Amino acid sequence: MSGSRIAALGHYQPSRVLTNDELSTMVDTSDEWIRRRTGIATRRIAAPDESVTDMAAAAAGKALASAGLRPSDIGLITVATCTAIDRCPSTAAQVAARLGIPSAVAYDLNNGCAGFTTALAGADHAVRAGAARHALVIGAEKMSDVTDWTDRSTCVLLGDGAGAAVVSAAENPDGAGDAGGTGGAWGIGGVAGTGRAGIGPVVWGSDPTRADAVRLVDDWHPHFAQEGQGVFRWATGELPAIAREACRRAGLTPADLAGVVTHQANLRIIEAVLRQLDLRDDVVIAQDVVESGNTSAASVPLALSKLTERGDIPSGAPVLLLAFGGGLSWAGQVVACP
């Protein structure tokens, strides 16, 4: 079995910016109320004729170009989404057609906001097992299609966008980050440029007794709904232990991390979770929620791609990815920044 790593990233956001002040003309809210409770200032909203496939293909195309690969090099495409209208053909198959990828395995994965990190783990496993040498993992959501614009508790949260990662095989001579979950060779100095432990073992699962906490309702005309206080309590109570376990499986402690990218659900959740981890003062924390809102499965790759594009985290440095969502499901892993 080989190792795997994130070789490149890409992201896409629609051009329309929806501000808090504009929202206050649509529903009983205010900029001060939204910022105080969520930390969100703006979010991006897709055009009526802009689809999940459009956004997914745009982000994936950038990641593919950044990796320097040909379409024919891709053996697996997974799109994490809960808002795609098309059920068959899958969004992944449509992305393959758009990018001219000839014969890859293509499928969609719906695990809510934890979709990208779940799909990343699946791609990591496939590459390690030799089922594909290069994979495209995409998180793409058009949350504006499922937003109840009369509900001020949820409509202020949501936005649209896509992020994508190319996962490639990497030499893994010492078994670092192997499927046994022991980690081993992880270390800030030991990762850079080696490809070792590029994607750490995943910590994932769900609490089916809380399946209704975050959901889409009304079947064929769905809208987003959640138990806000319950989700806040669950996330701040459970995610720190999940984060520490993901680090442990990668052979690290939270103090070794150079960056943390959580699901961008709510800045207050992010702050409350990370206060419970022993992070260094110089660790880079993704706060893309402030300008992008909650983009569900797109939020982790979107935020990670922006940090990488700006050079905020050194190449090869360990970054914790951590997401949770409908189900209640969660998935997280430590990855080497590409």
Protein Blocks (a to p, Z undefined) as FASTA:
>chain_A
ZZdddfbdcddddfbdcdfklmmmmbccdfklmmmmnopabdcdddfklcfklmmmmmmm
mmmmmnopafklpmbdcdddfkbfblbdcfklmmmmmnopakbccddddehjmlmmmmmm
mmmmmmmnopafbdcddddddfklmccfkbmklmmmpccddddddddddddfkopaiano
ngjmgcfklmgonlpakbccddddddfklmmmpccehijmccddddfklmmmmmmmmmmm
mmmmmmmmnopafklpcbdcddffbfklmmmmmmmpccdfkbccdfklmmnopnhjmmmm
mmmmmmmmnopacghiacddddddehiacdddddddZZ
